[in-house]
Amino acid sequence: MFGYELLGKKPTRHGFGKGLVELGEKYDNVVVLGGDITGSVMTSFFKERFPERFFSIGVAEQNATTIAVGLALSGKIAFFSSYSAFAAFRNADQLRISVCYNNVNVKIGGGHSGITVGPDGATHQSLEELSFLRTLPNMTLIVPCDYEEARKATIAIGEMFGPAYIRFGRSAVPMFTKEDTPFEIGKAQVLVDGNEVAIIAAGLLVWEALIAAEELRKRKGIKARVINSATIKPIDIKTITDAAIECGCIVTAEEHQVHGGLGGAVAEVVTKNFPVPIEFVGVKDSFGGSGEPEELMEKFGLTWKEIYASALKAIERRDKGFIGYRKISQVESYFDNL
C-alpha cells in the first residue's frame, strides 16, 4: 500500500517507554516520575533500568507535576506520565502556571488517550485534551502515529528545551514507520503524494488515512496526498498551506473531538493562508463509551470509510466552485458582477 506495509501491531505507549530508556542511557540527568500506573504507561521500563532516577509520587498528578517542575529547575530533564484524563485535565492549573508560564523543562506523557482505551469507558477516554493543550504558550504537542514514531518523539522532546506533551494510546495499533522514517518536531511528513485531495491525520488515524487513500485510488482513480501531522503544535504551516494550494481541498482525521484539535489547527492555517473546503473526521461532540477498540472506532466514525467519504465530499465541494479556491481572476469577476 503506497510502499507502506503492516509491520505488526504494538501500543504507542511501548514506544514511549522504550524512548525513555534510550534517553536515560544517553543523559544521566533524565528523571521520571510515576503515579501508581507505571505498568500502564510503560514508565516501568525506565524504573527497571534506572530505579535511582525514578520517583513514585502516588495517585497525585498535580503534586507529581509540581515536583517535576522543581527537578527541572534544578537541571533535570523531568518526565511525568499518567492517563491523559488526569495528566491534562486534573493537571490543568499546574500545566498552565507551573510548567508553561515558567517555561520549564518538563515533559508530560499522556497515556490512554482517545476512544481506543476501550472498556475503561468515557471517563478515561480523553478526547478533548488537544484543544486545551495547544492553547498553552510554550507548549509543544506531539501525537505519534505508531510505536516507532512514539519512540522517536519521546527522545526528541527529551532533547529539546521547554514544556512538551506526548499523547499515546493503550491498545496495539498498526506499525508501519521504520527506524529510518524521518521524524522532526514541527515538521509534517508527506507519506503519499497526490494532488486531488489532501488527507491530514495524526495518531492511529494515519494508518486509516493510508487505507482510505488506497481505496480512493482503486475505486475512483483519485490521487490523495496523505500527510502525517504528528506535531500538533507547532503546526507545520508550510506543508499544510502547500497541500491547500496544490490539492484544493482537505480532510483531517484524528482520534479526538472534531472541535479544537488537529482539525481546528489545520483550519486556522488554511483560513489564514489559502481557504479551501475542509472536512473533519473525529468524534462529533460526544463522550465515548465502553467497548472493544475496533467496535468503538466503527461506532464513532473513526475509520478509513469516513475518511474516504469525507474526501469525496471535499472534492465535490471544491469542484462546485468553492470561492476560496477559485483563481484570482475568477474571484475578481465574481465581485465585479455583484
N, C-alpha and C positions, 0 to 999 in steps of 0.2 A: 504493500500500500504506500505509493509515493516514496518508496525507499525506507519506510519505517515499518518494522516488524515487531510483533509482540514478543518480548524477551522474557515473559513470565509476569508474575504479579507479586507485589510486595508493598507494604504500607509506607507512605511517605514519612511516618513517624520513625521508622527504622533508619531512613536516610538521615534524619535529624540526629538521632543517637550516634550513628557512625560518624557524622561530621563533627560532633562534639569531641569524640575520642581523638580524631585526627588533629583537631585544634589543640587539644590538651597535650598531645605528643609534640606539637610544634612550638607551643608557647606555654611557659610554666606559670604565667600569670592568669591563665584561664581558670575560672571557678564556676561551679554550677550549684544552684540552689533547687531543692525539691520540696514538694508539698504533699507527701504521702501517696503519690501516684506515680512514682518513678518508673514502675514497670509498665504503666500505660503510655507514658510519653517518651519512654526509652532513654531518659536520663540515667537509667540503671546501667547503661553501657559505660558511661563516664564514671559513675560511682564505683563500679567494679574495678575499673582501670586506675582511677586516681581517688581512692577513698579519702585521702587527706585534703583534697580540694573540693569535696562535695559536702554540702551542708543541708541537713533535713530540717525544715522550718515547721513542718506540720501543716494542718489544714488552716493556713493563714496567708492567703495570697497577697493581701495588702502589706502585711509585715515582711514577707519574703521580698517583695519588690523594693520596699524601703531599705531593707538590709543590702540588697543588690546595689542600690544607689550608693550607700556608704562604702561598699567594697570597690565600686568603680571609681569613686573619688579618691580612693587610696591606691589607685593604679592598677586595679584588676580589670580583666575583661569578664564581666559578670553576666551569666545566663540564668534565667529562671523560666521554668516551664510548668504549665498546668493546662487544664482544659480551657479552650477559648472562652467558654461561657463565664469562666471565673477570671482568667488571665486578662481578658479585655474589659468586661463589664463590671465585675466586682472590684476590679482594679482601676476603674476609670480615673478617679482623682489622683491616684499615685502615678499613673502613666502621664497624665496631663501636667501635673505640677512637679512631682519629684523627679521624673525621668526627662520629659520633653522640655519643660520650662528651663530646667537646669542643664539641658543638653548633655547628659551624662552617658557614659559608655555602657549602657545596659541593654541586653538583648532578651526579648521575650519569645518563648516558643509557645504558640497557641495550638494545642492538640485537640483532637476530637471535634474538628471543625466540620461544618456542613451537614448535609442530610444523611450522609453515609455512616454516621455514628450508629444508625440503625436502631436496634431495640432499646437503646438508652432513652429514646424519645425526645420530645420537643424541648424539654428544659435543658438538655445537654447538647442540642443541635444548634450550634451558634451559626446563625445565618445573617447576622447584621453587623458584625464587628468591623468589616472593611470600611463601611460608610463612616464609622466613628474614628477609626484609627488613621485614615488618610487625611482627616482634617487637622490632626495634631502637628503643629510646627516641629520641625527637626526629625520627624519620624520617617524611617524607611520601612516599606511594607512589601513583603515577598510572599507569593503563593506558588510554590513549586508544583510541577505537573506530575512528577513521578519520583521514585526512590532516589535515582542518581542525581536528579536536579535538586532534590531536598538536601542531599549530602553536600553538593557544591554550594548551594545557597547558604547553608549553615556556616560553612567555612568562610564564605565571602562576607557575611555580616559580622563574623568574628574579627575579620581583618580590616574592616572599615571602622572609623570612629563615629560614635553617636548612637542614639536610640534606634533600635530596629525590632521588627516583629515578623516572625515567620509563621505562617499558617499551614498546618498539616493535619491529615486525617487519621482515622483509626483503621479503616478497612484496607485490605490488599487491593491495589489498583494496578492497571497495566503499566509495565515498564517498557519504554521504547527509546529513551535517550541513552547515550553511551558516555563513557568517560571522556571521549574527545568531542562530544557535542558542546558547542560554545555556551557559556553562561556568563553574563555580566550584569551587575546591578544597574538598573536603569535602561537596559537595552532589551527590547523585544526581539524575538527570533522569528524570521520568516521560515517556516518549516516546509511549506509548499507554495510555489509561485503560481500566480493566476491573476487575471485582470477583469473578471466579471463580477465577483463579489469577494469581499474580504471577511473572513471569519476570525475574530479576535477572541481568544479564550485564555483561561487561566485554570490552574489546578487540574483535576481529573477530567474536566470538560475539554481539555486539549486533545485527548485521545478521541473523544466523541466527535470533535471537530474534524479530525483526520478521517474518521469513518464517513462523516457527512460529506466531506469534500470528494471522497472516492465515489460515493453514491451519486452525487451531482454530476460527476464526470461520466459515470457509466450510464445513468438513466437519461440525462438531459444534455450531455456534451458540454456542460458548464465548467469552466476553469476557475475554481475557487482558490483564493490565496488564504493560507492558514497561518496565523500569527500566534505564537506563544508569548503572552504578555505576563510573564512571571512576576515582574516588578509592577506593583500597582502604584507605588509612589517611591521614587519619582517616575512618573509615567513617561514612556518613550514618545515624545511629541512628533518627532520626525517620521518614525516608521508608521505611526497611525495616520498622520497627515498625508504621507505618500500613498497609503492604502486608499484613503478617501479620494484623492485626486485620480489615481490610476484605475481604481475599481468602480467608483461611483456609488457604491452602497456597502453597508457594513452590517454584520451580525456579531453581537457579543454573546459570550456564553460563560457562565460561572455557577458554582455551587454556593449561591448566596442570594439574598434578596435582589430583585431587579433594581431596587432603589439604592443609589449611592455607592455601589461597589465598582467593579471593573467597568460595567456598562455606563455608569454615571461619569467615571473618569474619562472614558473614551468620548462620550457625548460632549463633555466640556472642551476637549481638544478639537473635535470636529466642528462644533458650533462656532468656535472662535476662528479657526483656520480655513476650513473648507466644508461648508454644510452639505451633507448628503443624507439620504434615508438610512436610518439605523433601526434594526430590530433587536430586541433584548431577550435572551434566553436565560432564565433564572427562576427562583422561587417568586411567585406572584403574590406578595403582600400577605403571607400566611405563616403561621408557625408550622413546624414539622410534625412528625408523628412516629409511632413505633412500627417497626417492620424490618425486614431484611433490606440491606442497602440497595440491591437491584430493584426490589419492589418499590422502594421509595423514589428512586431515580425515575422510574416509569410514572409513578403517581404524580410527582411534582414537575414532570416535563423537563427532565434534565438529561436527555439522551440525544443521540445523533438525529433521531427522527424530528425533534423540534428544531434543531439547528438546520436541517435540510429544508423543512417547511418555511422557516424564517428566511432562509436565503432566497427561496423563490419569491416570497412576499417582498423582500427588499429590492430584488431585481425588478419586479413588477412596478413597484412604486417609482423607482428610478426611471424606467422606460416610459412611464406615463407622463414624464416631464416634470419631475421634482425640480422646483425652481432653483434650489441651491446648487444643482449640478449642471444647469444649463450654461452654455458658453456665454461669455460676457456680452457678445453682440445680441444673443437671444434675450438676455436679461434687459439690456438697454431697449430693445424693440418692445418688450413686454411693457415696460414702464412708459414708453412713448405712446402706446395705444390705450393707456388708462384714461 
